[in-house]
Amino acid sequence: MNAYSTEDIRTIALVGHSGAGKTTLAEALLYKTGMINAPGSVEKGTTICDYDPLEKAHQHSQKLAVTHIDHNGARIHLLDTPGYPDFMGQALCALDAVETVAVVINAGNGIEFTASRMMQWAQARRLCRMIVVNRIDGDNLDLPGLVKEIRESFGKECLPINLPADKGTRIVDCFFNGAGKTDFSSPPEAHRALVDQVVEVDETLMTLYLEQGEIAPEELHTPLEEALRNGHLVPICFVSARTGVGVPELADAFVRLLPNPKEGNPPLFERWPSNTERKNAVPFRSEPDPAKHVLAHVFKVEMDPYVGKMSVFRVHQGTVEPDTQLLIGESRKPFKAGHVFMLQGKQHVPVTRCIPGDICAVAKVEEIEFDAVLHDAPEDDHIHLKPLEFPHAVFGLAITPRRRGDEHKLSEVLHKLEAEDPALGVEFDASAHEEVMHGLGELHLQRVLEKMQQQYKLEVDTHPPKIPYRETVTSAAEGHHRHKKQTGGAGQFGEVFLRIEPLERGAGFEFVDEVKGGAIPGQFIPAVEKGVRQALAMGAVAGHPMQDVRVVVYDGKAHPVDSKEVAFVAAGKKAFQDAVAKARPIVLEPVVDMEISVPESAIGDVTGDLASRRGQVSGTAPARSGMATVSARAPLAELSSYHSRLKSLTAGQGSYTLEFSHYEPVSPNIQQQLMAQYKPGPED
């Protein structure tokens, strides 16, 4: 493998909606740059990036794949991401490994849900963005209309840097050449618009441009990078991944126009007061210098069936070599990197060093978790990347092993699945004595179950999706409990006075210590909070966790001999339950935003069905090819069978996405039903 400097590296994530052609585009880039001898096919299951058996079987990406390209003296790290909203967690992981996000749009379908969201998330993470319009070889396309739609949706800073010509059979550059005949617009016009946009970030260059009337493209490099960093320019490129038109030009644009790690915005590192507490975090700036101490971020964990746990990381500072000793977060136990390699899909390519900008991996280091920061300096123990805000996991599924004795195996498999999928949540439901998975949708959890069966040979039984109801209180109240237990020897004593107050929706939980004069010794306050949290998890109305509550502990009593942690845990728990009973507790249900793609002829049927499910339609908009988009909001509990119902109403043409919106109180009759269904245990 050739030796590169950090200035020669480009890191790019291909993101966008399912069907936009991201995996086929990655395959075309690998082929056109000579990295592979022939392009693979998604339909045949032969692509570099879709190497998982489930991806091959279902013919779409389900997890983040990493590959690399050597082109024109540069190394391009290319990340291919899933497009279905159910696998959005995997796509978001790519954002912290790259300088640039390339949003791929299907020329026939226009701007779809995932493309819009990824543009927003990339901007929020201060990443450079570009738009790649794929499938320009399709029939009945309106590319000028699509460019207009892009600029209306994402801003006037979105400008073409090349244009299709001869009915999409070739591409004409507009940034460096600015001449030629194209299918729409014109290279001189596009070139002027690009130069006008770029020089706006540099007053000196703008003055020169106004005086001379032209600026050489070579003089635009520095202001171009600044325009990309500031979001002042979002380039648009045109390609056909299927025919290869525009693919070499896209690879050239990656190398000539996009920022290297020294030119992009710095990663969003923070120094936390402790490894678990982000409050009072301060920004920390890394330097892409290979001579400095190491800072690398783990953005992908994969349980490889052959090599075991594989941790994929982006180097932001320093150099990682096979014999480098590294620390994981605040861990004081060093590990040797051992074999360091780059990924080409499922292939491992050994390397002798990884410098700032490189994306590498190590295997068989069990202690490394997703989002860990690897470093070699103890003073960097508490450095983290600003946490990603993953979509709320709105679907739940209770699972139990089919064979007796597989309980431990189920727990191990769930731990592995949770480790490699940051959008998958697993919790144990103590009331039902079963494991519950939470995911981003029905498809997400369905694929997890398939993986359990095929990769881990584990058969499970499932219950219908559980709705993640929550509980809260609607008024303030006070509670008190004295825990006193005498067993012949040392006793237990703890007394707690507290009050609870409702918080605004979505605020979570606050615990406040207002005890004066040491009425409850400081060492027992954490025990009181532990008891309160136990009660929060149990709920007060129908057994669902409580949220949006502030608990203020203001008084209590302790005994110099008999007071113990266990006594104050029990007292805190009972005092909280006493207060909740007086605070008019209610059940909250999750409400989701929906975006539904339907044939125009089915709009009436779909909106009528939503109304019957307590849904509220907020608008409809025409889409392409006789389709329309319906925007709505509905309670998640009403959507358990929506997938099959929508297919029935639209003759199989409908599709939809869900995104968590907020929690709101259920109606009194539904609360009564949930209370009737709840069967508390003896302790509850």
C-alpha positions as CSV (number, residue, x, y, z in Angstrom):
1,M,0.0,0.0,0.0
2,N,1.3,3.4,-0.9
3,A,2.5,5.8,1.8
4,Y,0.4,9.0,2.2
5,S,0.5,12.1,4.3
6,T,-2.5,13.5,6.1
7,E,-2.8,16.2,3.4
8,D,-3.4,13.3,0.9
9,I,-6.3,11.8,2.7
10,R,-10.0,12.3,2.1
11,T,-12.8,10.9,4.2
12,I,-16.3,10.7,2.8
13,A,-19.6,9.1,3.9
14,L,-22.2,8.1,1.2
15,V,-25.6,8.7,2.8
16,G,-29.1,8.9,1.5
17,H,-32.4,7.1,1.2
18,S,-32.8,3.5,0.3
19,G,-32.7,2.9,-3.4
20,A,-30.6,6.0,-4.2
21,G,-27.8,3.7,-5.3
22,K,-25.1,4.3,-2.7
23,T,-23.7,0.8,-2.6
24,T,-23.7,0.6,-6.4
25,L,-21.9,4.0,-6.5
26,A,-19.3,2.8,-4.1
27,E,-18.8,-0.2,-6.3
28,A,-18.5,2.0,-9.4
29,L,-15.9,4.2,-7.7
30,L,-13.8,1.2,-6.7
31,Y,-13.9,-0.2,-10.2
32,K,-13.3,3.1,-12.1
33,T,-10.3,3.8,-9.9
34,G,-8.8,0.4,-10.4
35,M,-9.3,-1.0,-6.9
36,I,-11.3,-4.0,-8.2
37,N,-11.3,-5.8,-11.5
38,A,-15.0,-5.8,-12.1
39,P,-18.0,-4.1,-10.4
40,G,-20.2,-6.3,-8.3
41,S,-24.0,-6.3,-8.2
42,V,-26.4,-5.7,-5.3
43,E,-28.9,-8.1,-7.0
44,K,-26.3,-10.8,-7.2
45,G,-24.9,-10.2,-3.7
46,T,-21.4,-9.6,-5.1
47,T,-20.6,-6.0,-3.9
48,I,-17.7,-5.1,-1.7
49,C,-19.8,-3.2,0.9
50,D,-22.9,-5.5,1.2
51,Y,-21.0,-8.5,2.4
52,D,-23.3,-9.6,5.3
53,P,-25.5,-12.7,4.5
54,L,-28.6,-10.8,5.4
55,E,-27.7,-7.9,3.2
56,K,-27.1,-10.3,0.3
57,A,-30.4,-12.0,0.9
58,H,-32.5,-8.8,1.2
59,Q,-30.5,-6.8,-1.4
60,H,-30.0,-3.7,0.7
61,S,-27.5,-2.3,3.2
62,Q,-28.1,-2.9,6.8
63,K,-24.9,-1.7,8.4
64,L,-22.1,0.8,7.9
65,A,-19.4,-0.6,5.6
66,V,-15.9,0.8,5.2
67,T,-13.7,0.8,2.1
68,H,-10.8,2.8,0.6
69,I,-9.6,4.0,-2.7
70,D,-6.2,5.1,-4.0
71,H,-6.7,7.7,-6.7
72,N,-4.5,10.4,-8.2
73,G,-2.0,10.4,-5.4
74,A,-4.7,10.4,-2.6
75,R,-6.2,7.9,-0.3
76,I,-10.0,8.2,-0.1
77,H,-11.7,6.5,2.9
78,L,-15.3,5.8,1.7
79,L,-18.1,4.8,4.1
80,D,-21.2,3.2,2.6
81,T,-24.3,3.6,4.9
82,P,-27.8,2.1,5.0
83,G,-30.7,4.1,3.6
84,Y,-33.7,2.6,5.4
85,P,-34.8,4.8,8.4
86,D,-34.8,1.6,10.5
87,F,-31.0,1.4,10.2
88,M,-30.4,5.1,10.7
89,G,-28.3,4.4,13.7
90,Q,-25.6,2.7,11.6
91,A,-25.7,5.7,9.1
92,L,-25.3,8.2,11.9
93,C,-22.1,6.5,13.2
94,A,-20.3,7.5,9.9
95,L,-20.6,11.2,10.7
96,D,-17.9,11.1,13.3
97,A,-15.4,9.4,11.0
98,V,-15.4,11.8,8.0
99,E,-14.8,15.4,6.9
100,T,-17.4,15.3,4.2
101,V,-20.9,13.8,3.8
102,A,-22.0,13.0,0.2
103,V,-25.8,12.9,0.2
104,V,-26.9,10.6,-2.7
105,I,-30.2,11.4,-4.3
106,N,-32.1,9.2,-6.8
107,A,-32.7,11.5,-9.9
108,G,-36.1,9.8,-10.4
109,N,-37.4,10.0,-6.9
110,G,-36.1,13.4,-5.8
111,I,-35.5,14.3,-2.2
112,E,-36.5,11.6,0.2
113,F,-36.7,11.3,3.9
114,T,-33.3,10.0,4.7
115,A,-31.6,12.5,2.4
116,S,-33.3,15.4,4.2
117,R,-32.4,14.2,7.7
118,M,-28.8,13.4,6.8
119,M,-28.3,16.9,5.4
120,Q,-29.6,18.3,8.7
121,W,-27.5,15.9,10.9
122,A,-24.3,16.6,8.9
123,Q,-24.8,20.3,9.2
124,A,-25.4,19.9,13.0
125,R,-22.0,18.0,13.3
126,R,-20.3,20.9,11.3
127,L,-19.4,18.6,8.4
128,C,-18.8,19.6,4.8
129,R,-21.6,18.5,2.5
130,M,-22.0,17.7,-1.1
131,I,-25.0,16.3,-3.1
132,V,-24.6,13.5,-5.7
133,V,-27.5,13.1,-8.1
134,N,-27.4,9.4,-9.2
135,R,-29.3,7.5,-11.9
136,I,-29.2,10.3,-14.4
137,D,-29.7,7.5,-17.1
138,G,-33.3,7.1,-16.0
139,D,-36.4,7.8,-18.2
140,N,-38.6,10.9,-17.9
141,L,-36.2,12.8,-15.7
142,D,-36.5,16.5,-14.9
143,L,-33.0,17.3,-13.7
144,P,-33.4,21.1,-13.9
145,G,-36.5,20.7,-11.7
146,L,-34.6,18.5,-9.3
147,V,-31.8,21.1,-9.0
148,K,-34.5,23.7,-8.2
149,E,-36.1,21.4,-5.6
150,I,-32.6,20.9,-4.0
151,R,-32.0,24.6,-3.8
152,E,-35.4,25.3,-2.4
153,S,-35.1,22.5,0.2
154,F,-31.4,22.9,1.3
155,G,-30.5,26.5,0.3
156,K,-29.2,28.6,-2.6
157,E,-25.6,27.5,-1.6
158,C,-26.3,24.2,-3.4
159,L,-24.7,24.7,-6.8
160,P,-23.7,22.2,-9.6
161,I,-20.0,21.8,-10.1
162,N,-20.6,19.7,-13.2
163,L,-23.5,19.1,-15.6
164,P,-24.8,16.2,-17.7
165,A,-24.5,16.3,-21.5
166,D,-25.7,14.3,-24.5
167,K,-28.8,13.0,-22.6
168,G,-26.8,12.0,-19.5
169,T,-24.1,10.0,-21.4
170,R,-21.2,12.2,-20.3
171,I,-20.4,14.9,-17.8
172,V,-19.0,18.4,-18.3
173,D,-16.9,20.0,-15.5
174,C,-18.0,23.5,-14.5
175,F,-15.5,24.4,-11.8
176,F,-12.1,24.1,-13.6
177,N,-13.2,24.4,-17.3
178,G,-16.5,26.3,-17.5
179,A,-17.0,25.6,-21.2
180,G,-19.0,23.1,-23.3
181,K,-22.6,22.2,-24.2
182,T,-24.8,20.5,-21.6
183,D,-28.4,19.1,-21.3
184,F,-29.5,22.1,-19.2
185,S,-28.1,25.4,-17.9
186,S,-24.5,26.1,-19.3
187,P,-21.0,25.6,-17.9
188,P,-20.1,29.3,-18.1
189,E,-23.3,30.2,-16.1
190,A,-22.6,27.4,-13.5
191,H,-18.9,28.5,-13.3
192,R,-19.8,32.1,-12.6
193,A,-22.3,31.1,-9.9
194,L,-19.6,28.9,-8.2
195,V,-16.9,31.6,-8.3
196,D,-19.4,34.2,-7.1
197,Q,-20.3,32.0,-4.2
198,V,-16.7,31.1,-3.2
199,V,-15.2,34.6,-3.3
200,E,-17.9,35.8,-0.9
201,V,-15.9,34.3,2.0
202,D,-12.7,36.2,1.1
203,E,-13.0,40.0,0.8
204,T,-9.5,40.4,-0.8
205,L,-10.3,37.8,-3.4
206,M,-13.7,39.3,-4.0
207,T,-12.1,42.7,-4.7
208,L,-9.6,41.1,-7.1
209,Y,-12.5,39.2,-8.9
210,L,-14.5,42.4,-9.3
211,E,-11.4,44.2,-10.8
212,Q,-10.3,41.3,-13.1
213,G,-13.7,39.7,-13.9
214,E,-12.1,36.2,-13.5
215,I,-10.2,34.2,-10.9
216,A,-8.1,31.1,-11.8
217,P,-9.5,27.9,-10.2
218,E,-6.1,27.3,-8.5
219,E,-6.5,30.6,-6.5
220,L,-9.9,29.4,-5.2
221,H,-8.7,26.4,-3.2
222,T,-8.4,28.1,0.2
223,P,-11.7,30.1,0.0
224,L,-13.4,26.9,-1.4
225,E,-12.4,24.9,1.6
226,E,-13.6,27.7,3.9
227,A,-16.9,27.9,2.0
228,L,-17.3,24.1,2.4
229,R,-16.5,24.3,6.1
230,N,-19.0,27.1,6.7
231,G,-21.7,25.5,4.6
232,H,-21.5,28.4,2.3
233,L,-21.2,26.0,-0.7
234,V,-22.8,22.6,-1.2
235,P,-21.5,21.2,-4.5
236,I,-23.9,19.1,-6.7
237,C,-22.5,16.4,-8.9
238,F,-24.2,14.2,-11.5
239,V,-23.5,10.5,-12.0
240,S,-24.9,7.2,-13.2
241,A,-23.4,4.5,-11.0
242,R,-25.0,1.8,-13.2
243,T,-23.3,3.0,-16.5
244,G,-20.3,4.7,-14.9
245,V,-21.0,8.1,-16.4
246,G,-19.6,10.8,-14.1
247,V,-18.0,8.4,-11.7
248,P,-14.3,9.2,-12.7
249,E,-15.3,12.9,-12.5
250,L,-16.7,12.4,-9.0
251,A,-13.5,10.7,-7.8
252,D,-11.5,13.6,-9.2
253,A,-13.8,16.0,-7.4
254,F,-13.2,14.1,-4.1
255,V,-9.4,14.6,-4.5
256,R,-9.3,18.1,-6.0
257,L,-12.1,19.9,-4.2
258,L,-12.9,18.2,-0.9
259,P,-11.0,19.0,2.4
260,N,-8.3,16.9,3.9
261,P,-8.2,16.4,7.7
262,K,-6.3,19.5,8.1
263,E,-8.7,21.6,6.1
264,G,-12.1,20.3,7.5
265,N,-13.7,21.5,10.7
266,P,-12.1,20.0,13.8
267,P,-13.9,17.0,15.4
268,L,-16.3,17.9,18.3
269,F,-14.1,16.6,21.1
270,E,-15.0,17.6,24.7
271,R,-13.2,17.1,28.0
272,W,-15.6,15.9,30.7
273,P,-15.2,16.3,34.5
274,S,-15.5,12.5,34.7
275,N,-15.9,9.7,32.3
276,T,-19.7,9.4,33.0
277,E,-20.7,13.0,33.5
278,R,-20.9,15.5,30.6
279,K,-22.2,18.4,32.7
280,N,-19.7,21.3,32.6
281,A,-17.8,19.7,29.6
282,V,-15.4,22.1,27.8
283,P,-14.4,21.9,24.1
284,F,-11.1,20.2,23.3
285,R,-9.3,20.7,20.0
286,S,-7.3,17.9,18.6
287,E,-4.5,18.5,16.0
288,P,-4.1,16.3,12.9
289,D,-0.4,16.0,13.6
290,P,1.1,12.5,13.3
291,A,3.9,13.4,15.8
292,K,1.6,14.2,18.7
293,H,0.1,11.8,21.2
294,V,-2.7,9.5,19.9
295,L,-6.4,10.4,19.9
296,A,-8.7,8.0,17.9
297,H,-12.4,7.5,18.1
298,V,-14.2,4.1,17.7
299,F,-17.2,4.6,15.5
300,K,-18.0,1.0,14.6
301,V,-18.0,-2.3,16.4
302,E,-18.6,-5.5,14.6
303,M,-18.8,-9.1,15.8
304,D,-17.0,-10.9,13.0
305,P,-17.8,-14.6,13.0
306,Y,-14.2,-15.4,12.2
307,V,-12.0,-12.9,13.9
308,G,-14.3,-12.0,16.9
309,K,-14.9,-8.5,18.1
310,M,-13.6,-5.9,15.6
311,S,-13.2,-2.2,16.5
312,V,-13.1,0.3,13.7
313,F,-11.6,3.8,14.6
314,R,-10.7,7.1,13.0
315,V,-7.4,8.5,13.9
316,H,-7.7,12.2,14.7
317,Q,-4.2,12.9,16.2
318,G,-0.9,11.0,16.5
319,T,0.1,7.7,14.8
320,V,-1.1,4.2,15.6
321,E,1.3,1.3,14.7
322,P,1.0,-2.4,15.4
323,D,3.1,-2.1,18.6
324,T,1.5,1.1,19.9
325,Q,0.2,0.8,23.5
326,L,-3.2,2.5,23.9
327,L,-5.6,3.2,26.7
328,I,-9.4,3.0,26.3
329,G,-11.1,6.1,27.8
330,E,-10.3,6.3,31.5
331,S,-8.9,2.7,31.6
332,R,-5.5,2.5,33.2
333,K,-4.8,-0.9,31.6
334,P,-3.0,-0.5,28.3
335,F,-3.4,-2.8,25.4
336,K,-1.2,-3.3,22.3
337,A,-2.8,-2.5,19.0
338,G,-1.4,-5.8,17.6
339,H,-2.5,-6.3,14.0
340,V,-3.7,-3.0,12.6
341,F,-5.6,-3.2,9.3
342,M,-7.7,-1.2,6.9
343,L,-11.0,-2.5,5.7
344,Q,-12.1,-3.2,2.1
345,G,-15.6,-4.4,2.9
346,K,-15.0,-7.7,4.7
347,Q,-11.4,-7.9,3.6
348,H,-8.6,-6.9,6.1
349,V,-5.7,-5.1,4.6
350,P,-2.7,-5.0,7.0
351,V,-1.0,-1.6,7.5
352,T,2.2,-0.5,9.2
353,R,0.8,2.8,10.5
354,C,-2.4,4.8,10.7
355,I,-2.0,8.6,10.7
356,P,-4.5,11.4,11.3
357,G,-7.4,11.0,8.8
358,D,-6.9,7.2,8.5
359,I,-9.7,4.7,9.3
360,C,-8.3,1.5,10.7
361,A,-9.4,-1.4,12.8
362,V,-8.1,-3.8,15.5
363,A,-9.5,-7.2,16.5
364,K,-10.0,-9.2,19.6
365,V,-9.8,-6.4,22.1
366,E,-13.0,-7.1,24.1
367,E,-12.8,-4.0,26.3
368,I,-13.3,-1.6,23.4
369,E,-16.9,-0.3,23.1
370,F,-18.6,1.8,20.6
371,D,-17.8,5.6,21.0
372,A,-14.7,4.9,23.0
373,V,-11.7,7.3,22.6
374,L,-8.4,5.5,22.3
375,H,-5.3,7.4,23.5
376,D,-1.8,6.9,24.8
377,A,-1.7,9.8,27.4
378,P,-3.3,9.5,30.9
379,E,-4.2,13.2,30.8
380,D,-6.7,12.4,28.0
381,D,-8.7,10.0,30.1
382,H,-11.9,12.1,30.1
383,I,-11.9,13.2,26.4
384,H,-15.0,12.3,24.4
385,L,-16.6,13.2,21.1
386,K,-19.8,15.2,21.6
387,P,-22.5,12.4,21.8
388,L,-24.5,11.7,18.7
389,E,-28.3,12.1,19.1
390,F,-29.7,8.8,17.8
391,P,-33.4,8.5,16.9
392,H,-35.6,7.4,19.7
393,A,-36.2,3.6,19.7
394,V,-40.0,3.5,19.3
395,F,-40.6,-0.2,18.7
396,G,-40.3,-2.9,21.4
397,L,-40.3,-6.7,21.2
398,A,-40.3,-9.1,24.1
399,I,-38.3,-12.2,23.5
400,T,-37.7,-15.5,25.3
401,P,-35.5,-18.5,24.3
402,R,-37.4,-21.3,22.7
403,R,-35.3,-24.0,24.3
404,R,-35.0,-24.3,28.0
405,G,-31.5,-23.6,29.2
406,D,-30.8,-21.0,26.5
407,E,-31.3,-18.1,28.8
408,H,-27.6,-17.4,29.3
409,K,-27.0,-17.8,25.5
410,L,-29.8,-15.3,24.8
411,S,-28.2,-12.8,27.2
412,E,-24.8,-13.2,25.5
413,V,-26.2,-12.8,22.0
414,L,-28.2,-9.7,22.9
415,H,-25.1,-8.2,24.5
416,K,-23.2,-8.7,21.2
417,L,-26.0,-7.4,19.1
418,E,-26.3,-4.3,21.3
419,A,-22.6,-3.7,21.2
420,E,-22.5,-3.4,17.4
421,D,-25.8,-1.5,16.9
422,P,-26.0,1.8,18.9
423,A,-29.7,2.2,18.0
424,L,-30.7,-1.2,19.5
425,G,-31.6,-1.1,23.2
426,V,-32.0,-4.1,25.4
427,E,-33.6,-4.2,28.9
428,F,-34.9,-6.8,31.3
429,D,-38.6,-6.5,32.2
430,A,-38.6,-7.6,35.8
431,S,-42.4,-7.7,36.0
432,A,-42.7,-10.1,33.1
433,H,-39.2,-11.8,33.6
434,E,-38.3,-11.4,29.9
435,E,-35.8,-9.5,27.8
436,V,-37.2,-6.6,25.7
437,M,-35.5,-5.2,22.6
438,H,-36.1,-1.7,21.5
439,G,-35.4,-0.6,17.9
440,L,-36.2,2.0,15.3
441,G,-38.9,0.0,13.5
442,E,-40.4,-3.3,12.7
443,L,-37.8,-4.0,10.0
444,H,-35.0,-3.2,12.3
445,L,-36.1,-5.8,14.9
446,Q,-37.0,-8.3,12.2
447,R,-33.4,-8.3,10.9
448,V,-32.1,-8.6,14.5
449,L,-34.2,-11.8,14.9
450,E,-33.0,-13.1,11.6
451,K,-29.4,-12.5,12.7
452,M,-30.0,-14.3,15.9
453,Q,-31.2,-17.4,14.1
454,Q,-28.7,-17.5,11.2
455,Q,-25.5,-16.3,12.8
456,Y,-25.9,-17.4,16.4
457,K,-28.2,-20.4,15.8
458,L,-30.6,-19.2,18.6
459,E,-34.3,-19.8,18.3
460,V,-36.6,-17.4,20.2
461,D,-40.2,-16.7,20.8
462,T,-41.5,-13.2,20.5
463,H,-44.5,-11.3,21.8
464,P,-46.3,-8.5,19.9
465,P,-44.4,-5.2,19.9
466,K,-44.5,-3.6,23.3
467,I,-45.4,0.1,23.4
468,P,-42.9,2.0,25.6
469,Y,-45.5,3.8,27.7
470,R,-44.2,6.1,30.5
471,E,-45.7,7.6,33.6
472,T,-45.4,10.9,35.3
473,V,-47.2,13.1,37.9
474,T,-49.3,16.1,37.3
475,S,-49.1,18.0,40.6
476,A,-46.6,18.5,43.5
477,A,-46.8,16.4,46.6
478,E,-44.8,15.4,49.7
479,G,-43.9,12.0,50.9
480,H,-42.4,10.4,54.0
481,H,-41.2,7.0,55.2
482,R,-39.4,5.7,58.2
483,H,-37.6,2.4,57.7
484,K,-37.0,0.7,61.0
485,K,-36.0,-2.9,61.3
486,Q,-34.7,-4.7,64.4
487,T,-33.4,-8.3,63.9
488,G,-31.7,-8.9,67.3
489,G,-28.3,-7.7,66.3
490,A,-27.5,-4.4,64.5
491,G,-30.7,-2.9,63.2
492,Q,-31.7,-0.8,60.2
493,F,-32.9,2.8,60.4
494,G,-33.5,5.5,57.9
495,E,-36.1,8.2,57.6
496,V,-36.7,10.4,54.5
497,F,-38.9,13.4,53.8
498,L,-39.2,14.5,50.2
499,R,-41.4,16.3,47.7
500,I,-42.0,15.7,44.1
501,E,-42.8,18.2,41.3
502,P,-43.8,17.7,37.7
503,L,-41.3,18.8,35.0
504,E,-42.0,19.9,31.4
505,R,-42.4,17.0,29.0
506,G,-39.2,15.4,27.9
507,A,-37.1,16.9,30.8
508,G,-36.4,13.4,32.3
509,F,-35.6,13.2,36.0
510,E,-33.9,15.5,38.5
511,F,-32.8,14.7,42.0
512,V,-32.1,17.6,44.4
513,D,-30.5,17.5,47.8
514,E,-31.8,20.2,50.1
515,V,-31.1,18.5,53.4
516,K,-29.8,21.0,56.0
517,G,-27.7,20.4,59.1
518,G,-26.7,16.8,58.2
519,A,-30.2,15.4,59.1
520,I,-29.3,12.8,56.5
521,P,-25.6,12.2,56.5
522,G,-24.0,13.0,53.1
523,Q,-22.9,9.4,52.5
524,F,-26.5,8.2,52.6
525,I,-27.9,10.7,50.0
526,P,-26.8,8.5,47.1
527,A,-28.7,5.6,48.7
528,V,-31.9,7.8,48.9
529,E,-31.5,8.5,45.2
530,K,-31.0,4.8,44.4
531,G,-34.2,4.0,46.2
532,V,-36.1,6.8,44.3
533,R,-34.7,5.5,41.0
534,Q,-35.9,2.0,41.8
535,A,-39.4,3.3,42.4
536,L,-39.2,5.3,39.1
537,A,-38.4,2.1,37.2
538,M,-41.4,0.3,38.7
539,G,-44.0,3.0,37.9
540,A,-47.0,4.0,39.9
541,V,-50.1,3.4,37.7
542,A,-49.5,0.6,35.2
543,G,-45.9,-0.6,35.8
544,H,-44.2,1.7,33.3
545,P,-41.1,3.8,34.1
546,M,-41.7,7.3,35.3
547,Q,-40.2,10.4,33.8
548,D,-40.4,14.2,33.9
549,V,-40.2,14.3,37.7
550,R,-38.1,16.4,40.1
551,V,-37.5,14.9,43.5
552,V,-36.3,17.2,46.3
553,V,-35.1,15.5,49.5
554,Y,-35.3,18.1,52.3
555,D,-35.2,16.3,55.7
556,G,-34.8,13.0,57.4
557,K,-33.3,11.3,60.4
558,A,-30.4,8.9,60.9
559,H,-29.2,6.6,63.7
560,P,-25.5,6.7,64.7
561,V,-25.4,2.9,64.8
562,D,-28.3,1.4,62.9
563,S,-28.4,3.7,59.8
564,K,-27.1,1.8,56.7
565,E,-27.3,2.3,53.0
566,V,-29.9,-0.4,52.6
567,A,-32.2,1.4,55.1
568,F,-32.1,4.7,53.2
569,V,-32.6,2.9,49.9
570,A,-35.8,1.5,51.3
571,A,-36.9,4.8,52.9
572,G,-36.2,6.8,49.7
573,K,-38.2,4.3,47.7
574,K,-41.2,4.2,50.0
575,A,-41.2,8.0,50.5
576,F,-41.3,8.5,46.8
577,Q,-44.2,6.0,46.4
578,D,-46.0,7.8,49.1
579,A,-45.6,11.2,47.3
580,V,-46.6,9.8,43.9
581,A,-49.8,8.4,45.2
582,K,-50.9,12.0,46.1
583,A,-49.5,13.6,42.9
584,R,-52.2,12.4,40.5
585,P,-50.0,10.1,38.4
586,I,-50.9,9.5,34.7
587,V,-49.7,7.3,31.8
588,L,-48.0,8.9,28.8
589,E,-47.9,7.3,25.4
590,P,-45.3,7.9,22.6
591,V,-46.4,9.9,19.6
592,V,-44.6,9.6,16.3
593,D,-44.2,11.8,13.2
594,M,-45.0,9.9,10.0
595,E,-44.1,10.5,6.4
596,I,-46.1,8.3,4.1
597,S,-45.4,7.8,0.4
598,V,-48.6,6.8,-1.4
599,P,-50.1,6.9,-4.9
600,E,-52.1,10.0,-5.4
601,S,-55.2,8.0,-5.9
602,A,-54.9,6.5,-2.4
603,I,-54.6,9.7,-0.4
604,G,-58.2,9.7,0.7
605,D,-58.1,6.1,1.9
606,V,-54.8,6.6,3.7
607,T,-55.9,9.8,5.5
608,G,-59.2,8.2,6.5
609,D,-57.4,5.2,8.0
610,L,-55.0,7.5,9.9
611,A,-58.0,9.3,11.4
612,S,-59.4,6.0,12.7
613,R,-56.1,5.4,14.4
614,R,-56.2,8.8,16.3
615,G,-53.8,10.2,13.8
616,Q,-53.7,13.9,12.6
617,V,-52.7,14.7,9.0
618,S,-50.6,17.9,8.9
619,G,-50.3,18.1,5.1
620,T,-49.9,16.4,1.7
621,A,-47.5,17.2,-1.1
622,P,-47.1,15.9,-4.6
623,A,-44.0,13.8,-5.2
624,R,-42.7,12.3,-8.5
625,S,-44.2,9.6,-10.8
626,G,-47.8,9.9,-9.6
627,M,-46.9,9.6,-5.9
628,A,-47.7,11.9,-3.0
629,T,-46.3,12.4,0.5
630,V,-48.6,12.5,3.5
631,S,-47.2,14.0,6.7
632,A,-49.0,13.0,9.9
633,R,-48.7,12.4,13.6
634,A,-50.2,9.5,15.5
635,P,-49.9,7.5,18.7
636,L,-47.4,4.6,18.3
637,A,-49.9,2.2,20.0
638,E,-52.2,2.5,17.0
639,L,-49.6,1.5,14.4
640,S,-48.8,-2.1,15.3
641,S,-50.5,-3.4,12.2
642,Y,-49.9,-0.4,10.0
643,H,-47.4,-1.9,7.6
644,S,-49.8,-4.6,6.3
645,R,-52.7,-2.1,6.3
646,L,-50.8,0.4,4.2
647,K,-49.8,-2.3,1.7
648,S,-53.5,-3.2,1.4
649,L,-54.7,0.4,0.9
650,T,-52.0,1.2,-1.7
651,A,-51.8,-2.2,-3.6
652,G,-48.3,-2.7,-2.3
653,Q,-47.0,0.7,-3.4
654,G,-47.1,2.6,-0.1
655,S,-44.2,3.0,2.3
656,Y,-43.7,5.1,5.5
657,T,-41.1,6.3,8.0
658,L,-41.6,6.9,11.7
659,E,-39.7,9.3,14.0
660,F,-40.4,9.8,17.6
661,S,-42.0,13.2,18.4
662,H,-43.0,13.4,22.0
663,Y,-44.9,11.8,24.9
664,E,-48.5,12.9,25.7
665,P,-51.1,11.7,28.2
666,V,-53.3,8.8,27.2
667,S,-57.1,9.2,27.4
668,P,-58.8,8.2,30.7
669,N,-60.3,5.1,29.2
670,I,-57.0,3.8,27.8
671,Q,-55.3,4.5,31.2
672,Q,-58.0,2.4,32.9
673,Q,-57.3,-0.4,30.4
674,L,-53.6,-0.3,31.1
675,M,-54.2,-0.3,34.8
676,A,-56.5,-3.3,34.5
677,Q,-53.9,-5.2,32.5
678,Y,-51.1,-4.5,35.0
679,K,-50.4,-7.3,37.5
680,P,-47.9,-6.0,40.1
681,G,-45.7,-8.4,41.9
682,P,-45.6,-8.7,45.7
683,E,-43.0,-6.0,46.2
684,D,-44.8,-3.6,43.8
